[in-house]
Amino acid sequence: MYGKRKSYNTKGGSVRVCFEGGEGVISVITDEIINVFSPVSNRGHRSKAIEGEKAERVDFKVNDGAEYLEIKTRALRVRVYDGYKVDFYSASGELLCADYRGSRRGSRQISEKFLALLRAEGHELPRLGDINYKIQVVKRMEGDEAFYGLGDKTGFLNKRHYDYEMWNSDLPAAHTDAFKALYKSVPFFITLRKSCVYGIFFDNTYHSYFDMGKEKDDYYYFGADNGNLDYYFIGGEAMPDIVRNYTYLTGRAPLPQLFTLGYHQSRWGYENAGDVREVAAKYRALKIPIDTIHFDIDYMDGYKVFTWNEADFGEPGALIEELGKSGFKVVTIIDPGVKAEAGYEIYEEGLAGGYFAVAQTGEVYENAVWPGDAVFPDFGNPQTREWWADKQKFLIELGARGVWNDMNEPASFRGGLLDDVVFTDEDERSNHEAMHNVYGHLMSKASYEGWRKYDERRPFVITRACYSGSQKYAAAWTGDNQSLWAHLQMAIPQMCNMGLSGLAFIGTDVGGFGADVTPELLCRWVQVGCFSPLFRNHSSRGSIRQEPWLFGEETLAVNKKYIELRYRLLPYFYDLFWECEEKGLPPVRPLALHYERDEEVRDMNGEFLLGERVLVAPVVEQGADRKLVYLPRGEWYDYWTKEKKTGGCWFVTEAPIDVCPLYVRAGSVLPNFKPMQYVGEHEMDELILDVYGGNGRYVHFQDNGEDFAYRDGAYNKYEFVTLADGTLKIELLHRGYEKLYRKFIIRYRGREQEFAFKGDPLTIWL
Ligand code: GLC
């Protein structure tokens, strides 16, 4: 359609290229980030993922050659050809990614007769007729690509040979590899090749499609039903640079409150205050550490958002206060669907303010969710967001410490919302087709802003639906998984890919939401949950209860062991989040992130890294009491036995039901807290340092764990340097938080030594 290249002009960081049949704009955002744009349905970007000006002043050169126009930054060369074909090279001239020069060749040939049969049995039908999408970019496959990212998609770590869609969906059936889309739309992927790596972020909110070489082997493509051609090519030396650059564009998960990194218990089915009290008391009686209890929809009056069910949960706020006395924090669920009921305050306010989506007829659009007939806040309207932000005050005044945003795809019980339901896109009229994939994103933003405004602490919002950039506002979980071994297995690649997609604060429902957990499955799931950023046991009505004590002594002991371990490792998790805010790297990482040249880890579905230092190799198969483990090159220590292992090979390790194989990289220092039942139980003024011999450096962050004072310098930064000769040096790099650790307890080779600390550097002979 674009035809021959005619002319170009440069303005600021953008090069506008005129073709016979349209125009393209190549913008240099940074030396490593290039935007490729063409205004198909409107003139601008209207990004929901990118906030603020990201374009830096970059020195770049434009060369107009006979064959192509070349734009050269310090890191990339972009060549623009006729037909708006765009190829990317590294500064040294290595080809990274080229547009495919042919046409897509869909392979599905099926006669009307067989189509009718497929239709009759209710099968999904292949796309027939013109297989091309209105917006479509086809890239040439060089043959050595592995693909990662794409948010919460099911299946395996490496997305090569699979196809996916972006259309936020609440599908209650057991999620399998065949699912094209789940709750989140993160149209970003990383391509890892033999000797290079790059990322592509297709910033398009419409129903979109990603085929990573499934249709044909010689190309892969991404496309969308509508919107603009608008993608970012992201370069970098190594995979962490791609993640850093992507999160530079779309934002980073901010440091959460410390308690949110503790353990959470939830169940859809705690029907009244008595149920909740009993669960809370049992945790304390059994001395299983826990911080947070989640209140699912039953705490509301008739599932009406921002109300309280006094009949079953007593006087508003009283239960939350009571739980608070034994250290519990409460998170309350809020769905977007507002019950359509005359006289209900939220409904009336929304009607009066014009805050709900409307049908083409001009009437407020109704569908159904938990409360029955319901209407949908139009979160693309800044006034709706402001109103919704204000409503958070209700929860904050009740004493809740966070909000859990669910059903925000949006889910609807009487069929999906029609494409033409009227929504707002900031200052413009828009529709459901354009705003669907950002609905949960904008709801989270509104919630975040409300908590930011009415509570001094860092907002704790959990969301089910996301778009690129949701990490700035919310933690996320993988939705309604089930108590199936396949879902425990999937948790690893799913969390790894979400992390690479910017969604750093993530977790799965530990034990599985639907179906019935077995004792063994719960034991193995808590071992994965222990190392997941969001560590929450949650289950559905209709499934058996799955609190840790319900399955006998062994299961209880295993749960306790890993929940206690989690609390010991809290400072490590907290450091990882601080690193995440700084660099965008997620706590849960696929091995490929740090060992991208190691072919062995490109398809690694059974292990993950927690930061750079800890490798988790959980058992995720029924009946297994051994695990085949791969350690990347270098020296490692078995966390449990302290046995030294040399990486670069596979081996079998014993893993009875209470052992999750764990390895720590040589030269690491792992900070630990002393045992605690919950954050805030006692002063955390002693830090235990587990030292794993070798040369290394670790920087540890400490602050009040709650508010934003750290952004004004109210934090301490400690440096721990270990040398292979057996010394450990402790130094304070930044002092801004009044509570220094009083004491360091150093554990090395079975020996424990204590050192008082007053802020002066310490050198310790181990
Ligand atoms: C949805 C959520 C689930 C929740 C339930 C009831 O299924 O995904 O977590 O418990 O709704 O609110």
Residues whose N, C-alpha, C, O or C-beta is under 5 A from the ligand:
A	BS01	GLC	W268 D296 I297 D406 G479 D480
